[in-house]
């Protein structure tokens, strides 16, 4: 693999020097850089129609992605997809070194003047590590894919499957690049009779715990949901505190039962997701007053390996019911003790547990007030004229529906907000899954015979990525529950479900090794990322594409 190392390294450095922060013109410049590089290859000079700079659909920024197609000379439907993202997060975290964040050679020298932990200092002083925004996440991986395209373009006469490479923007944002490409791939694939058999990504890979020296290859990917709780209490004057139900108190109990609760980890094939973690908690009171809070909004990052959207709703609804019961019990116990202390009569508080999904709330309101649909449509039209965050957009719809609800007693409404990232569980049941598992296992075993790394194959790439949009669960109930409980769908947010299902394929991530993605100390390990990683990548592609692999 040594013959590829220098090329991958130099290309990764070149790509890193172009700042391509998500949501900026740099993403366009990066796409053009990759397109120009690939256009110099002999294959694309002879077949210019197979290399494209494609506009993203309905993108206000005018961003583009690169698509490169290498078709097997012996016509075949089998097609392998290579994908990588070309955007990065911003560089504000670099502080006074921000201007050097994408200049790896200079940055490393500048970092020597800063105070870091001994581990980071050691890596700064080592030739084995290169620092820079995006070099780890994921320009080293994109460079490796570009070199693979160059190599396999010379061997299309030996290929028994087609090879397609896409380099997409916006992975760090809303995956607009991948979602746009998925629609194009569905159309092109249908026209050419392609059957996608696997997707290979080269996004970053790192240790899973402190001191972890293993190098991981992931077959499959984690999914992500954003379940939300609209918590409506009963306001009161602070001088009559027990006459109301503090929405903050109920919210805190939900937080206690859901946030980082191991009971809600999703387990498949012995692999465990991280538990849900809160991303947002805010009361909805807009001004100071001595009225207690009557509404709170919370949402969580919820990782999935196997649980579908309907199952997650059931689990969280049960937790909300438990939280409501606990809160009522606590309030009654506290009120009873207060009455005893104050020598006044105690009467049990009137609160009753009530938890509804958005679907259930909407159905009740629609039965009472059919005009609710018209009211929401007007509200949506107004919000679409504004630059409103998807989460806020969703909450406002929930609030509007609740406003029409005749029952004003305390209530918890459970719903989903964007984004949704499906998990991809490669079980080994279908022929394409077996083929990918076999190709990766053989490649890793070959690498172990050449390199002295502890390389481990695992299921479920653990970081949110564009791999999620290589398939969508086909279960009707799961998608139905998602759509009916995501108020923004399709008003402001949706996925091209049909297109993704047409290209549906198992996935693998074979990434460079490094540390501290999205941090000032983002860095990539040059040895593994330039020897074993491209070796496994090339061997996996070979195992999927070519029978005679002596080249």
VOBA-338538 format. One record per residue (C-alpha): residue number from 0; residue in three letters; x, y, z. Coordinates in Angstrom, 2 decimals. Layout:
VOBA-338538
  num  residuo        x        y        z
  NUM      Ala        X        Y        Z
...
//
This chain:
VOBA-338538
  num  residuo        x        y        z
    0      Unk     0.00     0.00     0.00
    1      Unk     3.05     2.25     0.22
    2      Unk     2.56     3.33    -3.37
    3      Unk    -0.69     5.08    -2.37
    4      Unk     0.45     6.65     0.91
    5      Unk     2.25     9.68    -0.47
    6      Unk    -0.54    10.48    -2.92
    7      Unk    -3.24    10.22    -0.25
    8      Unk    -1.23    12.34     2.17
    9      Unk    -0.53    15.14    -0.31
   10      Unk    -4.11    15.16    -1.55
   11      Unk    -5.48    15.25     2.03
   12      Unk    -3.28    18.24     2.82
   13      Unk    -4.40    20.01    -0.36
   14      Unk    -8.05    19.44     0.49
   15      Unk    -7.55    20.59     4.07
   16      Unk    -6.09    23.91     2.90
   17      Unk    -9.46    24.80     1.40
   18      Unk   -11.74    25.97     4.22
   19      Unk   -15.07    24.28     3.50
   20      Unk   -17.16    25.12     6.55
   21      Unk   -20.71    23.86     6.25
   22      Unk   -23.07    26.50     4.89
   23      Unk   -20.35    28.54     3.17
   24      Unk   -18.98    29.09    -0.32
   25      Unk   -16.03    26.92     0.67
   26      Unk   -18.17    23.84     0.09
   27      Unk   -18.55    24.87    -3.56
   28      Unk   -14.81    25.48    -3.90
   29      Unk   -14.10    22.06    -2.44
   30      Unk   -16.45    20.33    -4.87
   31      Unk   -14.77    22.11    -7.78
   32      Unk   -11.33    21.11    -6.47
   33      Unk   -12.30    17.45    -6.39
   34      Unk   -13.98    17.64    -9.78
   35      Unk   -10.91    19.28   -11.35
   36      Unk    -8.62    16.66    -9.84
   37      Unk   -10.67    13.73   -11.14
   38      Unk   -11.19    15.34   -14.55
   39      Unk    -7.47    14.92   -15.22
   40      Unk    -7.74    11.13   -15.03
   41      Unk    -7.49     9.32   -18.38
   42      Unk   -10.77     7.50   -17.80
   43      Unk   -12.78    10.71   -17.40
   44      Unk   -10.99    12.40   -20.28
   45      Unk   -12.25     9.52   -22.42
   46      Unk   -15.68     9.48   -20.70
   47      Unk   -16.38    13.07   -19.59
   48      Unk   -20.10    12.38   -19.19
   49      Unk   -19.31    10.05   -16.29
   50      Unk   -17.89    12.83   -14.13
   51      Unk   -20.41    15.41   -12.97
   52      Unk   -20.58    18.50   -10.80
   53      Unk   -24.22    18.35    -9.72
   54      Unk   -26.32    21.13    -8.20
   55      Unk   -28.03    20.33    -4.91
   56      Unk   -31.80    20.37    -5.17
   57      Unk   -33.51    23.53    -3.91
   58      Unk   -30.34    24.77    -2.24
   59      Unk   -30.34    28.50    -1.53
   60      Unk   -26.54    28.48    -1.30
   61      Unk   -26.07    27.01    -4.78
   62      Unk   -23.93    24.16    -3.46
   63      Unk   -22.81    21.21    -5.57
   64      Unk   -21.62    17.66    -5.17
   65      Unk   -19.32    15.51    -7.28
   66      Unk   -20.43    12.26    -8.90
   67      Unk   -17.92     9.99   -10.65
   68      Unk   -19.05     6.79   -12.39
   69      Unk   -16.83     3.91   -13.48
   70      Unk   -18.85     1.30   -15.31
   71      Unk   -17.67    -2.26   -15.74
   72      Unk   -16.93    -3.07   -19.38
   73      Unk   -18.89    -6.30   -19.01
   74      Unk   -22.39    -4.95   -18.39
   75      Unk   -23.66    -5.68   -14.89
   76      Unk   -26.34    -4.37   -12.57
   77      Unk   -24.22    -4.72    -9.41
   78      Unk   -23.01    -1.31    -8.24
   79      Unk   -20.85    -0.23    -5.30
   80      Unk   -21.18     3.29    -3.89
   81      Unk   -18.23     5.19    -2.40
   82      Unk   -19.17     8.30    -0.44
   83      Unk   -17.55    11.04     1.58
   84      Unk   -18.45    14.50     2.84
   85      Unk   -16.47    17.59     1.87
   86      Unk   -17.67    20.04     4.54
   87      Unk   -16.31    20.73     8.01
   88      Unk   -17.51    22.39    11.15
   89      Unk   -16.36    25.96    11.75
   90      Unk   -13.02    27.02    13.20
   91      Unk   -14.04    29.52    15.89
   92      Unk   -12.74    27.10    18.53
   93      Unk    -9.18    27.78    17.32
   94      Unk    -9.31    31.28    18.81
   95      Unk    -6.21    33.26    17.86
   96      Unk    -5.06    30.33    15.69
   97      Unk    -8.20    30.41    13.55
   98      Unk    -6.30    31.67    10.46
   99      Unk    -4.03    28.60    10.68
  100      Unk    -6.76    26.00    11.30
  101      Unk    -6.58    24.72     7.71
  102      Unk    -2.81    25.05     7.29
  103      Unk    -1.60    21.84     8.96
  104      Unk     2.14    22.47     8.78
  105      Unk     1.94    25.95    10.33
  106      Unk    -0.77    24.99    12.80
  107      Unk     1.32    22.27    14.38
  108      Unk     4.14    24.71    15.10
  109      Unk     1.72    27.26    16.54
  110      Unk     0.15    24.63    18.80
  111      Unk     3.51    24.00    20.43
  112      Unk     3.14    27.36    22.17
  113      Unk    -0.17    26.35    23.78
  114      Unk    -0.73    24.44    27.01
  115      Unk    -2.33    21.02    26.53
  116      Unk    -2.44    17.68    28.31
  117      Unk     0.65    15.48    28.13
  118      Unk    -1.06    13.20    25.59
  119      Unk    -1.79    16.06    23.20
  120      Unk     1.66    17.58    23.70
  121      Unk     3.19    14.24    22.83
  122      Unk     1.18    14.04    19.60
  123      Unk     2.09    17.63    18.68
  124      Unk     5.76    16.72    18.96
  125      Unk     5.36    13.49    16.99
  126      Unk     5.73    13.10    13.23
  127      Unk     2.96    10.52    13.37
  128      Unk     0.18    13.08    13.84
  129      Unk    -1.12    15.86    11.60
  130      Unk    -3.40    18.56    13.02
  131      Unk    -5.99    20.66    11.17
  132      Unk    -9.66    21.43    10.83
  133      Unk   -11.19    18.77     8.62
  134      Unk    -8.09    16.66     7.95
  135      Unk    -9.52    13.98    10.23
  136      Unk   -13.22    14.64     9.64
  137      Unk   -13.02    13.78     6.81
  138      Unk   -10.60    14.99     4.15
  139      Unk    -8.13    12.17     4.70
  140      Unk   -10.97     9.77     3.97
  141      Unk   -12.07    11.68     0.86
  142      Unk    -8.48    11.70    -0.41
  143      Unk    -8.31     7.91     0.00
  144      Unk   -11.54     7.49    -2.00
  145      Unk   -10.24     9.72    -4.78
  146      Unk    -7.09     7.60    -5.01
  147      Unk    -9.25     4.46    -5.18
  148      Unk   -11.22     5.98    -8.06
  149      Unk    -7.96     6.70    -9.87
  150      Unk    -6.75     3.13    -9.32
  151      Unk    -9.95     1.32   -10.28
  152      Unk   -10.52     3.51   -13.33
  153      Unk    -7.55     1.65   -14.85
  154      Unk    -9.21    -1.73   -14.34
  155      Unk   -12.82    -1.37   -15.53
  156      Unk   -12.21    -4.27   -17.94
  157      Unk   -11.71    -6.55   -14.90
  158      Unk   -14.62    -5.26   -12.83
  159      Unk   -17.73    -7.36   -12.28
  160      Unk   -19.57    -4.43   -10.70
  161      Unk   -19.88    -0.71   -11.33
  162      Unk   -18.29     1.87    -9.05
  163      Unk   -19.85     5.24    -8.18
  164      Unk   -18.20     7.92    -6.05
  165      Unk   -20.02    10.89    -4.54
  166      Unk   -18.41    13.74    -2.59
  167      Unk   -21.18    15.67    -0.88
  168      Unk   -21.53    18.87     1.20
  169      Unk   -23.63    19.56     4.29
  170      Unk   -22.99    16.36     6.27
  171      Unk   -22.24    18.54     9.28
  172      Unk   -25.55    20.33     8.72
  173      Unk   -28.70    18.64     7.47
  174      Unk   -27.25    16.13     4.99
  175      Unk   -28.69    18.11     2.07
  176      Unk   -25.87    16.81    -0.14
  177      Unk   -26.51    13.14     0.54
  178      Unk   -30.27    13.52     0.35
  179      Unk   -29.96    15.25    -3.02
  180      Unk   -27.52    12.63    -4.29
  181      Unk   -29.77     9.79    -3.12
  182      Unk   -32.56    11.09    -5.34
  183      Unk   -30.22    11.37    -8.33
  184      Unk   -28.80     7.90    -7.72
  185      Unk   -32.30     6.44    -7.64
  186      Unk   -33.10     8.00   -11.03
  187      Unk   -29.78     7.11   -12.65
  188      Unk   -29.79     3.64   -11.13
  189      Unk   -33.27     2.93   -12.44
  190      Unk   -32.36     4.19   -15.91
  191      Unk   -29.18     2.08   -16.05
  192      Unk   -30.59    -0.95   -14.29
  193      Unk   -28.23    -0.69   -11.33
  194      Unk   -28.61    -2.69    -8.14
  195      Unk   -26.62    -1.14    -5.32
  196      Unk   -24.89    -3.90    -3.35
  197      Unk   -22.91    -1.83    -0.81
  198      Unk   -21.92     1.65     0.27
  199      Unk   -18.42     2.37     1.57
  200      Unk   -17.74     5.52     3.59
  201      Unk   -14.38     6.66     4.95
  202      Unk   -15.55     8.95     7.74
  203      Unk   -13.37     9.22    10.83
  204      Unk   -12.72     6.45    13.35
  205      Unk   -11.38     6.86    16.89
  206      Unk   -11.03     5.03    20.20
  207      Unk   -14.17     4.25    22.12
  208      Unk   -12.71     4.86    25.57
  209      Unk    -9.61     6.34    27.16
  210      Unk    -6.56     4.22    26.32
  211      Unk    -8.35     2.25    23.59
  212      Unk    -5.76     1.21    20.99
  213      Unk    -8.10    -0.78    18.75
  214      Unk    -8.76     0.24    15.15
  215      Unk   -12.37    -0.24    14.09
  216      Unk   -14.16    -1.07    10.87
  217      Unk   -17.93    -0.64    11.18
  218      Unk   -20.49    -2.57     9.16
  219      Unk   -23.80    -0.74     9.53
  220      Unk   -24.52     2.56    11.24
  221      Unk   -26.34     4.02    14.21
  222      Unk   -29.59     5.93    13.74
  223      Unk   -30.82     9.10    15.44
  224      Unk   -34.20    10.38    16.53
  225      Unk   -35.05    13.67    18.20
  226      Unk   -37.96    12.92    20.55
  227      Unk   -39.45    15.99    22.23
  228      Unk   -41.69    16.65    25.21
  229      Unk   -44.11    19.56    25.39
  230      Unk   -44.92    19.79    29.09
  231      Unk   -47.99    21.79    30.04
  232      Unk   -48.61    22.38    33.74
  233      Unk   -51.03    24.59    35.62
  234      Unk   -49.93    28.14    36.34
  235      Unk   -50.56    29.82    39.66
  236      Unk   -49.45    32.81    41.74
  237      Unk   -46.30    32.01    43.72
  238      Unk   -48.25    32.94    46.87
  239      Unk   -50.53    29.96    46.16
  240      Unk   -47.86    27.52    45.02
  241      Unk   -49.83    24.31    45.66
  242      Unk   -52.77    25.56    43.59
  243      Unk   -50.82    24.89    40.40
  244      Unk   -48.56    22.28    38.88
  245      Unk   -45.08    23.60    38.11
  246      Unk   -44.17    22.52    34.57
  247      Unk   -40.50    22.85    35.53
  248      Unk   -40.93    20.23    38.25
  249      Unk   -42.58    17.79    35.85
  250      Unk   -39.91    18.51    33.23
  251      Unk   -37.15    17.81    35.74
  252      Unk   -38.67    14.42    36.54
  253      Unk   -38.82    13.54    32.84
  254      Unk   -35.20    14.66    32.53
  255      Unk   -34.26    12.48    35.48
  256      Unk   -35.91     9.37    33.99
  257      Unk   -34.71     9.80    30.38
  258      Unk   -31.39    11.64    30.34
  259      Unk   -28.49     9.14    30.14
  260      Unk   -30.76     6.32    31.30
  261      Unk   -29.08     3.00    30.42
  262      Unk   -32.51     1.32    30.32
  263      Unk   -33.13     3.20    27.07
  264      Unk   -29.94     2.04    25.34
  265      Unk   -30.68     0.17    22.12
  266      Unk   -28.97    -3.22    21.87
  267      Unk   -28.42    -5.37    18.77
  268      Unk   -25.89    -8.16    18.25
  269      Unk   -24.47    -7.33    21.66
  270      Unk   -23.64    -3.76    20.65
  271      Unk   -25.08    -0.94    22.72
  272      Unk   -25.96     2.62    21.77
  273      Unk   -25.24     5.51    24.06
  274      Unk   -28.33     6.34    26.14
  275      Unk   -30.50     9.34    25.25
  276      Unk   -28.96    12.67    26.18
  277      Unk   -30.71    16.02    26.43
  278      Unk   -29.94    18.63    23.82
  279      Unk   -32.40    21.28    24.96
  280      Unk   -34.54    22.27    27.94
  281      Unk   -36.35    25.59    28.17
  282      Unk   -39.43    26.95    29.83
  283      Unk   -41.70    28.86    27.47
  284      Unk   -42.40    31.82    29.69
  285      Unk   -41.45    35.00    27.81
  286      Unk   -41.27    37.52    30.64
  287      Unk   -40.59    37.84    34.37
  288      Unk   -43.61    37.62    36.62
  289      Unk   -44.68    35.94    39.86
  290      Unk   -46.76    33.48    37.87
  291      Unk   -45.29    29.98    37.86
  292      Unk   -44.14    28.34    34.62
  293      Unk   -46.91    26.53    32.78
  294      Unk   -45.04    25.16    29.75
  295      Unk   -41.62    23.62    29.08
  296      Unk   -39.96    22.09    26.02
  297      Unk   -37.32    19.34    26.16
  298      Unk   -35.71    17.28    23.43
  299      Unk   -33.22    14.44    23.42
  300      Unk   -30.70    12.86    21.09
  301      Unk   -31.88     9.25    20.91
  302      Unk   -29.58     6.71    19.21
  303      Unk   -30.99     3.53    17.67
  304      Unk   -29.59     0.22    16.48
  305      Unk   -32.78    -1.72    16.05
  306      Unk   -35.72     0.11    17.67
  307      Unk   -38.15     1.66    15.21
  308      Unk   -39.85     5.01    15.70
  309      Unk   -43.05     3.44    17.04
  310      Unk   -41.11     1.41    19.63
  311      Unk   -39.20     4.50    20.80
  312      Unk   -42.49     6.36    21.23
  313      Unk   -43.83     3.54    23.40
  314      Unk   -40.70     3.51    25.58
  315      Unk   -40.70     7.27    26.09
  316      Unk   -44.42     7.48    26.66
  317      Unk   -44.02     4.96    29.49
  318      Unk   -41.25     7.11    30.99
  319      Unk   -43.42    10.23    30.73
  320      Unk   -46.29     8.45    32.50
  321      Unk   -43.89     7.32    35.24
  322      Unk   -42.54    10.87    35.58
  323      Unk   -46.05    12.32    35.80
  324      Unk   -47.06     9.75    38.46
  325      Unk   -43.90    10.50    40.47
  326      Unk   -44.50    14.24    40.30
  327      Unk   -48.10    13.96    41.50
  328      Unk   -47.05    11.68    44.34
  329      Unk   -44.28    14.07    45.38
  330      Unk   -46.62    17.07    45.27
  331      Unk   -49.22    15.33    47.41
  332      Unk   -46.63    14.20    49.94
  333      Unk   -45.16    17.69    50.10
  334      Unk   -48.55    19.37    50.35
  335      Unk   -49.70    17.01    53.09
  336      Unk   -46.57    17.75    55.13
  337      Unk   -46.99    21.49    54.53
  338      Unk   -50.60    21.34    55.74
  339      Unk   -49.52    19.48    58.89
  340      Unk   -46.79    22.06    59.54
  341      Unk   -49.23    24.92    58.94
  342      Unk   -52.08    23.34    60.88
  343      Unk   -54.53    23.59    57.98
  344      Unk   -56.74    20.86    56.47
  345      Unk   -55.23    18.66    53.74
  346      Unk   -57.16    17.72    50.62
  347      Unk   -55.59    15.57    47.92
  348      Unk   -54.45    17.65    44.95
  349      Unk   -56.57    17.30    41.78
  350      Unk   -53.84    16.43    39.28
  351      Unk   -54.17    13.39    37.01
  352      Unk   -51.49    11.84    34.82
  353      Unk   -52.06    12.58    31.15
  354      Unk   -49.58    11.79    28.38
  355      Unk   -50.45    11.92    24.67
  356      Unk   -48.49    11.54    21.47
  357      Unk   -48.89    14.38    19.00
  358      Unk   -50.93    12.04    16.79
  359      Unk   -53.36    11.40    19.67
  360      Unk   -53.62    15.08    20.56
  361      Unk   -54.23    16.12    16.97
  362      Unk   -56.94    13.50    16.49
  363      Unk   -58.80    14.71    19.60
  364      Unk   -58.54    18.35    18.62
  365      Unk   -59.59    17.65    15.02
  366      Unk   -62.71    15.89    16.31
  367      Unk   -63.55    18.92    18.48
  368      Unk   -62.43    21.69    16.15
  369      Unk   -62.23    20.71    12.47
  370      Unk   -61.00    24.22    11.64
  371      Unk   -57.66    23.42    13.31
  372      Unk   -56.22    22.27     9.98
  373      Unk   -56.91    25.61     8.35
  374      Unk   -55.41    27.45    11.31
  375      Unk   -52.22    25.38    11.13
  376      Unk   -51.91    25.92     7.39
  377      Unk   -52.07    29.69     7.86
  378      Unk   -49.51    29.49    10.63
  379      Unk   -47.18    27.34     8.52
  380      Unk   -47.37    29.75     5.57
  381      Unk   -46.38    32.59     7.89
  382      Unk   -43.52    30.64     9.48
  383      Unk   -42.14    29.53     6.12
  384      Unk   -41.63    33.19     5.23
  385      Unk   -39.35    33.48     8.25
  386      Unk   -36.03    31.82     9.02
  387      Unk   -37.29    29.60    11.82
  388      Unk   -35.30    26.67    13.16
  389      Unk   -36.89    23.28    12.44
  390      Unk   -37.24    22.51    16.14
  391      Unk   -38.94    25.83    16.90
  392      Unk   -41.18    25.41    13.83
  393      Unk   -42.28    22.03    15.14
  394      Unk   -42.92    23.26    18.68
  395      Unk   -45.10    26.11    17.48
  396      Unk   -47.36    23.68    15.64
  397      Unk   -47.68    21.56    18.78
  398      Unk   -48.56    24.66    20.80
  399      Unk   -51.14    25.75    18.24
  400      Unk   -52.87    22.36    18.28
  401      Unk   -52.84    22.35    22.07
  402      Unk   -54.30    25.88    22.11
  403      Unk   -57.44    24.49    20.45
  404      Unk   -57.72    21.56    22.89
  405      Unk   -60.67    21.93    25.25
  406      Unk   -58.94    20.08    28.11
  407      Unk   -56.57    22.55    29.80
  408      Unk   -55.47    20.24    32.61
  409      Unk   -51.74    19.41    32.91
  410      Unk   -50.49    17.38    30.00
  411      Unk   -47.35    15.97    28.38
  412      Unk   -47.24    15.77    24.57
  413      Unk   -44.61    13.51    23.04
  414      Unk   -43.57    14.18    19.44
  415      Unk   -40.61    14.06    17.02
  416      Unk   -38.68    16.99    15.57
  417      Unk   -36.20    16.91    12.68
  418      Unk   -33.74    15.49    11.84
  419      Unk   -34.27    11.76    11.44
  420      Unk   -31.34     9.45    10.65
  421      Unk   -32.35     5.81    10.08
  422      Unk   -30.10     3.10    11.49
  423      Unk   -28.67     0.50     9.11
  424      Unk   -28.40    -2.94    10.73
  425      Unk   -26.44    -5.37     8.53
  426      Unk   -27.67    -8.69     9.86
  427      Unk   -26.22   -10.93     7.14
  428      Unk   -29.65   -12.16     6.07
  429      Unk   -29.74   -10.95     2.45
  430      Unk   -27.25   -11.86    -0.29
  431      Unk   -25.94    -8.30    -0.48
  432      Unk   -25.39    -8.22     3.29
  433      Unk   -23.55   -11.55     3.20
  434      Unk   -21.43   -10.31     0.31
  435      Unk   -20.40    -7.15     2.14
  436      Unk   -19.68    -8.97     5.39
  437      Unk   -17.52   -11.48     3.55
  438      Unk   -15.64    -8.76     1.60
  439      Unk   -14.85    -6.76     4.73
  440      Unk   -13.88    -9.76     6.84
  441      Unk   -11.48   -10.98     4.16
  442      Unk    -9.94    -7.52     3.78
  443      Unk    -9.43    -7.12     7.52
  444      Unk    -7.89   -10.58     7.84
  445      Unk    -5.47    -9.73     5.01
  446      Unk    -4.55    -6.47     6.77
  447      Unk    -3.85    -8.29    10.03
  448      Unk    -1.33   -10.42     8.15
  449      Unk     0.52    -7.32     6.97
  450      Unk     0.17    -4.71     9.72
  451      Unk     0.60    -4.88    13.48
  452      Unk    -2.68    -3.24    14.52
  453      Unk    -5.49    -4.61    16.66
  454      Unk    -8.20    -4.24    13.99
  455      Unk   -11.75    -5.04    15.09
  456      Unk   -14.91    -5.34    13.01
  457      Unk   -17.98    -3.95    14.74
  458      Unk   -21.57    -3.30    13.79
  459      Unk   -22.98     0.22    13.81
  460      Unk   -20.75     3.17    13.03
  461      Unk   -21.39     5.12    16.25
  462      Unk   -21.43     8.68    14.87
  463      Unk   -24.25    10.29    12.92
  464      Unk   -23.33    10.28     9.22
  465      Unk   -24.64    10.25     5.66
  466      Unk   -24.56     6.44     5.74
  467      Unk   -28.00     6.63     7.37
  468      Unk   -29.47     7.73     4.05
  469      Unk   -28.41     4.61     2.18
  470      Unk   -31.56     2.86     3.42
  471      Unk   -34.83     3.56     5.22
  472      Unk   -36.84     0.97     7.18
  473      Unk   -39.62    -0.44     5.04
  474      Unk   -41.93    -1.17     7.96
  475      Unk   -45.12     0.78     7.30
  476      Unk   -45.93     1.23    11.00
  477      Unk   -42.54     2.74    11.81
  478      Unk   -42.64     5.35     9.05
  479      Unk   -46.30     6.07     9.71
  480      Unk   -45.64     6.75    13.39
  481      Unk   -42.71     8.99    12.51
  482      Unk   -44.68    11.06    10.01
  483      Unk   -47.84    11.35    12.13
  484      Unk   -45.83    12.43    15.17
  485      Unk   -43.48    14.83    13.40
  486      Unk   -45.56    18.00    12.91
  487      Unk   -43.00    19.53    10.54
  488      Unk   -43.43    16.65     8.04
  489      Unk   -43.85    17.46     5.15
  490      Unk   -44.51    21.13     5.82
  491      Unk   -40.85    22.05     6.38
  492      Unk   -38.98    18.75     6.66
  493      Unk   -39.15    15.40     4.92
  494      Unk   -36.91    12.72     3.49
  495      Unk   -37.00    11.31    -0.06
  496      Unk   -38.14     7.98     1.35
  497      Unk   -39.02     6.41    -2.00
  498      Unk   -35.66     7.28    -3.54
  499      Unk   -33.70     6.00    -0.54
  500      Unk   -35.65     2.75    -0.57
  501      Unk   -34.83     2.31    -4.26
  502      Unk   -31.09     2.49    -3.59
  503      Unk   -31.30     0.60    -0.29
  504      Unk   -28.00    -1.13     0.50
  505      Unk   -25.84    -2.33     3.40
  506      Unk   -23.05     0.00     4.49
  507      Unk   -19.54    -0.05     5.91
  508      Unk   -17.26     2.67     7.28
  509      Unk   -13.52     2.17     6.77
  510      Unk   -12.08     5.35     8.20
  511      Unk    -8.75     6.95     9.10
  512      Unk    -7.77     6.86    12.75
  513      Unk    -7.43    10.03    14.77
  514      Unk    -8.56    12.00    17.78
  515      Unk   -10.65    15.00    18.78
  516      Unk   -12.94    15.54    15.79
  517      Unk   -14.64    18.96    16.04
  518      Unk   -12.07    20.16    18.56
  519      Unk    -9.12    22.54    18.43
  520      Unk    -6.85    19.50    18.72
  521      Unk    -8.43    17.59    15.79
  522      Unk    -5.71    15.35    14.40
  523      Unk    -5.16    12.26    12.29
  524      Unk    -2.74     9.39    12.80
  525      Unk    -0.60     9.21     9.69
  526      Unk     0.67     5.60    10.04
  527      Unk    -2.67     3.76    10.24
  528      Unk    -4.48     6.23     8.00
  529      Unk    -1.88     5.88     5.25
  530      Unk    -1.17     2.15     5.45
  531      Unk    -3.77    -0.19     6.98
  532      Unk    -6.82     1.99     6.28
  533      Unk    -6.27     2.33     2.49
  534      Unk    -5.20    -1.34     2.37
  535      Unk    -8.52    -2.47     3.92
  536      Unk   -10.41    -0.01     1.73
  537      Unk    -8.82    -1.23    -1.49
  538      Unk    -9.17    -4.90    -0.57
  539      Unk   -12.84    -4.46     0.32
  540      Unk   -13.55    -2.76    -3.00
  541      Unk   -11.63    -5.48    -4.84
  542      Unk   -13.55    -8.22    -3.04
  543      Unk   -16.81    -6.61    -4.14
  544      Unk   -15.78    -5.73    -7.69
  545      Unk   -13.16    -8.08    -9.04
  546      Unk   -12.59   -11.83    -9.14
  547      Unk    -9.01   -11.69   -10.42
  548      Unk    -7.36    -9.37    -7.90
  549      Unk    -3.75    -9.59    -9.05
  550      Unk    -3.16    -5.96    -9.85
//
